[in-house]
Amino acid sequence: MTLTTGGAPDYEQHPRIPPHDAVPEDVDTVAAVAGWLAQANAALTAGSGELFAELFHDEGWWKDKHAFTWTYRSLFGKIKITRAFEATYEATKAHSMVLDSSVPPAVARPQDDLSFIQAHLRFETKVVVGSSIVNLVLREGKWTAWTLSTVLEELKDFLEIPRPYGSSHQLYYEDRRAAALNFDGQEPSVMILGAGQTGLSLAAQLQALGVPTLLIDKNPRVGDAWRNRYEALSLHSPCHSDSLPFIPFPKHWPMYPGPAKLCQFLEAYAGILDLNIWNSTTLTTASFDDAKGEWTVVVQQKGLPARTLHPKHLVVATGTSTEYRNAKEFKVSTSEKNASTGMDIAADLGEPVSRSPTYVMSLSNGLPLNGSAIYNENGPPIEVADRIVASMPYAVVKLLNRQVVARVAEQDREMLDGLKKGGFKTWLGPEDAGHLLLGLGRAGGYYFDSGASALIANGKIKVTQGRIKNFTSSGLALQDGTLHDFDAVVFATGFTTVRDAISKSAIGPEVANKIGDCWGLTSEHEILNTFVPLAHPNIYYCFCKARIDPWKSSTRLTF
């Protein structure tokens, strides 16, 4: 346990299971939640930060997503909770916190030493309709919140556009669609740079709110972000947990679809939802007018004259690309590996150079212990699952992950021993929390096994440990002085930083430096500068796996 300078444990940065009593087997969950809600509504009515903070355990957390603070915050302890509530009360005037009757409160016992009542709630403020999940722990006969999440679900004055009735909307559809796509006589309110799954998901939700949105992408077709990746790529999480807004993946699809199916789906998704996308288009200049609060951008679409537009907001939703496709052209190669990509390519090619340990987990053992009960095709609706997963601060998730990671590692012992025998270094991740901090910190460094582990164990993939010193005429020289011959070297070392990508783009280094770094965790255990307002006005960074709905509150807030 890390200690502060005063010698007291730092439970904010290194939380523990809060001191509490076990939830009785015969507990009346509805009555327990009702009693806590009565106190909560009294605190909201009084506008008292102290009363609001008294709803929490001494080691309690309040995680807000735009409902009160208009950003992402995870607040630990009664002092910070009191201050945040008082700072936001006049603008929010929250009220009417009630039990969500569609999800009954239930007792959760995720670990032998932890039990709580989990309840789904609804509430309102002056401007939003929100959802909430509270995890109540019992101590000395009193129920208090270990964690409380508050999430913006709807802006009262900006609701989704209702379905049109009648057939008049079908008349001259192609002409009206062409005019909308070309933005004849209007400007986009939002321009999204990148039409991969993140950009498409965000555009779909903005369009549902009636926000004029334009996506631009340098690739010729929607789906090329997957179409042009290496053939061995696939989703590394079950597709039913990664569905896009409004149109889920088909139930008969493979659990882990590859790029050929995903690119077809994304292309169809864009067409069905009439998303406005300019392909083969690049951003050539971009400048922001502080007085007008808008951007002036020039975009160049292949074969057409340059176009000047004035969007209010820019969203950076660009991903990664690779020139590597498959192993057909190589006899033997090396992958300077970075977890999933490197291991997929290594399985294709045959010999990775590994410079650091990797967290490896089998899907067969890992998924049942890592949320499959929540993200399950026979489990709760995907929106409910999203709320549950997003309800706890990452510091708490890290705490709970350690026991899960240890159990998975024990079940994966044969696989991990085989990797060790094959010369591949593994570990349990930072703070023994598995892939969580690796994914949130650097979007890499872990591998959900899709076949390469067995190939390493049986010697079909040979692993070379070390750091590259320099290239030679026939391969690589490592820092330990050894020489290795290879036909080719494939770098799978991860992502360029967002700051670098923006700096090298038409947006430029001045804006990039003002924004600072994106991704990673803040001191409050929230994702840094992602789906939130940035230091520079009217520009945002968005990055996620296929599914974006857990962050849809930011769509309602920002635009």
N, C-alpha and C positions, 0 to 999 in steps of 0.2 A: 504494500500500500504506500503510495506517495504521500509524504507529509508536507504540510505548509510550514513556513518559517516559525510559526508558533507551536509546531509539534502536533497539531490536530490533523487527522486524516483529511485528504482533499477528496470528498465524496462527489464533488461536481465533475472533476476530470476523471476520477476513478471510482464510480459508484459501486455500492454494494447492495445486496438484497436488504431492503429496509427492515429494521426490527418490527416484527408483527406477530400476531397470533394466527394459528391455522384457522381457516374458514371452516366452521362446523358443517358436518355432512347434511344436517337438516335445516340449514339456513334458509330464511325466507328472502330470496334475492330481491324480489319486487319491493318488499317493505324496507329493506336496507337502502336500496337506491332511492326510494321515495323520501326517506328521512334525510338523506344527503342532499337531494334536490330541493327540499324545503329550505335548507340552510343556504344553498346556492342562490336561489331566487331572492331570498332575503338580502343577501350580499349585493346582488345585482341591483335590486330596487334601491338600496341605501347608497349605492355608488361607493362603497367602502372597500378600499384596497386591503385593509387589515382583516375585515370579515371574509373577503374573498380568499386571502391567503390562509385563513384558518380552515378552509375546506381541505387543505393539503396536509399530508404527512410532513414531519420535519425534514425529511429527505425526499420531498415530492418534486415533481416536474410539471411544468406547463408548457406544452408545445403548441405554438400558434402558427397557422398558415393563412396569413392575410386577413383573418376575420377581425382581429383586434389591432394588430401591429402593422398591417399592410406589407408584411414581409414574412420571412421564415425566422422564428425564434424558438429556442429551447431554454427555458428559464428554470434554474434550480434554486430551491430554498425560498422561504417565505419573504425574505427581504426583497429579492429581485422580483418575485411575483407581485408583491404589494406595489412596488414602484411602477412596474409595467402596466398593471391594471389602472392605477391612478393616472398615469400619463396618457392612457387611451380612452378613459371613460367618457369624457365630454364628446368625443367624436363618434363613439359607438353606442352608448346607452343600451348595452345588452339587456335582454329581458326574455321571459318566457322559455326558460330551459326546461324541457320535458323529455320523458322517456320516449324513444322511437319504438312504437309498438310492433313494428315489422321485424325487429330483432330482439327477442326476449333476453333479459340479463341472465348471465350464466357464470358459474364458478369455473375458474381456470386454475389448473395446478401444473404449470409447465416444468417445475422442478420439485424435488422432495421437500426443499426448504422454502418454497414460495407458493402461496395461494392467494387469490383475490377474486372479487366479483367484477366482471367486465360488463359494462352497460353502454349501449348506443343511445345517444341523445340528439335532440334538435334544439336550436335556439335561434333568436333573431337579434339584430342590432338595428340602428336607424337605417342602415343601408344594405345589410346583407341578410340572407338566410343561411345558417351554418349548420354543420354537423359536428358531433363531438363523441369521443369515446373516453370513458373514465374507467380506470382500474382502481377499485376500492380495496384497501387493506384494513384489517381489523386489529386494533390494539387497545387493550384494557376497556373493551366494550364499545369503542368508538370507531366508526367508519370514516376514513379519510382517503383522499386521492393520492395514490402513489404517482400516477401519471394522468394527466388530462390533456387531450388534444382538442383544439378548436379550429375548424376548417371552414373557409369561405366556400359555399356551394353555389350560391346565386347572388347576383346583385339585383336588388329589387326593381331598379329602373332599367335593367338591361337583361331581359329574359330571352331565352332562345326563341327564334322565329317559329310560329306554329305552322303546321302542315297546311298548304293551300288546298282549298276545296274547289270542286268544279273542274272544268277542262280548259278554261281560258289560258291557263299558264302553259298549255301545250302548243298554242298557236304561235307560229313563226319561231319555234324553239331554236332552230339552228341559227337564224339571223340574230336573235337576242343573245344566244350563247356566244356567238362570234364577237358581238359588240362588248359583252361583259369581259371576255377573255382579253380583248385588246385594250380595255379600259378607255373606250371611246367616250370623251366628254367628262371623264372623272379621273380622280387620282386614287391610288390605293392608300388606305389609312396605314396599312402594315405591309412592309416588304420583307419576306423571309428568304434568306440566303441559304439555299439547300433544300432540295425536294426529296430527301430520304424519308425514313419513317417518322423522324421527329418533326420535320417540317410539314409533312402531309397531315400528321395528327393535329398539330397546332392549327394549321390552316382550316381543317375541317371544323374544329370547335369555334374558331373565330367567325367562320362563315355562318355557322349555326346561330351566332349572336348578331348577325347582320353587319359585321365589320368587313369592309372591302379589303381583300387580302390578295397579294400577288406573290407567288413563289418564283424565284429564278434559280436555274441550275445549269452548270456548264455542260452536263451530260446531254446527249441527244434524246434520251428517252427516260421517262420515269421508271425507276427500278434499276437503273444502271449502277447505282451505289452497291447493289447486291449482284447484279448481272456481271459486273466487271471484277468481282472479287474471286479469290481462289476457289476451285471447284469443291474442295473438301470442307468448305465452310458450312456451318448449319447454326440454327439457333442453339444456344447453350442452356436455355430454360424451356419448359414445356410451352407449346404454342398457345394453349388455352389461357395461359397467364400473361401472354404478350399481345393480346388482340388489340386492334386499333379502335378508336372511338366510332360508334355507330354501326360498324360492320365487323363482327368477329371472324376469326379464321374458321373455315369449315370444320365440323366435328370429325369428319372422316380423314382429315389430314394426318400425316405422320406427326409424332410427338415433337420431333426436332427437324422441321423442314429445312431444306437447303436453299441456296440462292436461286436455283431455277424456278422453284415454286414461289418464293417470296417476291421475286421481281415481277412475275405475272400478277400476283395479288396486288402489289402496290400500284401497278399501272392500271389495273381494273378499278381499284379503290378511287384513284384520282378521277377517272372518267365517270364513275357512277355518281360521285358527289359533286361533279362539276367544279372541281378546284381549278383556280386560275394559275396555270403554270406556263412559264416561258422557258422551254428547254434550249440547249445550245446557246445559252445567254450568260454573259459575264458582266460583273460590275466594274466599270472602268474609272469612275470618279465618284466620290461621296463627300459632301460637306454639310455641316449642321448650322442652321441659322437660329441662334439663341433667341432673338427677338420674335421670330415667327413660330418657334418651336417645331420646326420641320426640317427634314433632310432635302437636299437637292442631289439627286443621283443621276448618273448617265449609265445606261446599260446598252450592251451591244449584243444583239441577237444575230446569229449567223444568217447571212443573206439578206438582212434588212438594215435600214438606216438606224443609226444610234438614236436612242430615245431618252429624253430627259423627263424625270418624274419627281414628285415632291411628296413622298410618304411621310407621315408623322413619326412612324416608328420603324426601326430596323431590328430584325431578329437574326442572329447568327446561329444557324442550325446545320452547319457543315460537318461532315464526318471525316472518314479516312478513305484512302484508296490504296491499291496495290497493283504492281505490274505482274506479280506472280499469278499464274493460272493453274498449272499442274506440273507433274514431274516428267512428262513425256519427253521433253527436250534435254533432260539431264540424266547422266548415268549415276553420279554420286554428288550430293550437294550438302551444304550446311545451312542450318537456320540459326542465326544469332537470336535466340529465342526470347519471347516475352509471353509466356503462359499459353493461352488458348490458341492464338494464331500460330505461334512458333511450334507448338506441339502438333497442330493439324498439319502444318507444312512438313514437319519432321516425319510424321507418319507417311506422308506422300513421298518424301525424298530419301530419308534414311539416316542422317547423322546430324544432330544438333550440337552446337557449341553452347554450353550452359554456363553463364557467368554468376548466377546467384540462385538461391533456393526458390522453389515454387510451391505454393499451396495446391495440393492435388486432392480431389475428392471424386469418388465414383458417384455416378448418378443413381445407381440402384440402391446404394446405402444412404447417400446424402440427401436426396430429395424427400424421402419419407420423414426425415428429421428436420428439414429446412423449409417448413411452411407448406408442404404438399397437402396437409389437412386443411389449409386455408385456400390455397390456389389449387383447387381440385374440381374437376368437371362435375362431380357430384356434390361439391361443397357449396358454400354460400355464393350468392351472385358476385360477379367480378367487382362491382362497385363496392360491395361490403368488404370483400377481401382487401381491396386497395386501402380502404379506410383503416382496417385493422393493422395492416403492415406499416402504414404511414403514421400510426398514432403514437408510437413510442419514440423518444429521442434516441439518436444513434448511440449515445453513451450507454443507455439502458439495453439496447439491442446487443451492443458489444458484450456487455456483462452476461446476458442470457446465452449468447452464442458460444461462450467458452465451453460450457458443459456439452452443448450439442456437438461442437467441433471435436471434443475429446471422444465422445461416443462414436461419431462417424469414423474417426481415425482408428479406433479399436476394431470396428467392423471391416475397415479397409486394410487391416494389418498385412494381409498376404500381398495385396497390390503395392503397398508402400515398401514392404521388404523387397519386393521384386525390383522396384525402381532404385532402391539403394544398392542392390546387387549389380544393377546395370550402370551404376555410376551417376545416377540422377539425384541431385540433392532436393529434399523436400523439407517443409517445416509446417507449423500450424498457423502461420500468419502472424502479423503484428499483435502482440498481447494475447497470443493464442486464440484469436477471434476469427480464424479462418479467412474467407475471402472478403469479409465485410469491409475492413479498413483498406485492403488492397484495391477493391473496386471503387470505393469512395475517394481514396487518396490519389490513385494514379490510373484507374480504369484498366488495370492489368495486374500481372503477377500471380495469377491463379489459373488452374486448369480443371474443368469438369471433364473427367475422362471420357473420351469418345473412341478409344481404341489404341492410342499411342502407348499407354502404360504397359500393356501386355507385350507390345513389340519391343520395348526397351528391356523388359524383364527377360524375354527369350533371346535377346541378342540381335534381333533383326534390325533394330535401331541402335547404333553405337553412339554413346554420349561422350563428348569431350568437354571436360571442365576447364575453365580458364577465361582470361580476358584477352581480347585481341590487341596485339602490339602494332602490327602492320600487315599489309598485304605483301605477298611474294609473287613471283612470276607463275607459280603453280598452285597457290592457295593462301594460307595464312601462317603468320608467325604469332605465337601467343607470348604473353609477358613472362611465362616461365622458361622461355627459350626454345620450346618445342616447335617443330614445323609440321604442317598438315597440308596435304594435297587435296584440292577440291575442284570440281568442274565449275562450280558457281557458289556464290554466297548470297543468301536471302536474308535481309535484315527484317526481323519481326520484333523490333525493340520498343514498340508502343506508339503512342500518339505524340504529335507535336503539341506544344502548349497552345492554348487558345490565344494568349497574348501574342505569341509569335505569328500565329495564323492571321489574326486581325491586323497586326503591324505590317505584314507583307502584302496585305490586300489593299484595295483602293481606299478602304477606310483609314488606314495609315497608323503610324506609330504614336502620334499624339493622343488619339482616342484610345489606342490599345494600352498605353502606359497609364492613362487616367483610370481606365477600367481595372487594371491590375490582373492578377491571376484569377482563373476560374477553375472550378472543380477542386476537390480536396475538402477538408472539414474546417470550419471556423472554431473559435474558442467555445462557442455555444453548441458545437456538435451539429451544425447544419452545413449543407453543401454550399461551398463558397461561390458567390456570384453566379448562380445558375437558377433560372426561373424567378429572378427577383430584380427590382430596379438596381441599376448600377451607378457608379460614380459619375459617369457621363450620361446626360439626359437622353431618353428616347432610343436607347439601344439595349438589347438584351441578348443573353446567351442561353441557349436551350440545348440540352443533351440528355438522351435517355436511351434505354433499350426500346424494343418495338412499341411498348405501351406507354402512353403519356397521361392517362387519366388520373393517376395519383396526384398530378400537379395541375389539374384543370382549374383549380382555384386561381392560379396565377393568370390564366387566360382571362377570367372574369375581371380580375383586378387591373391588369396592365393596359388593356386596350379598350 
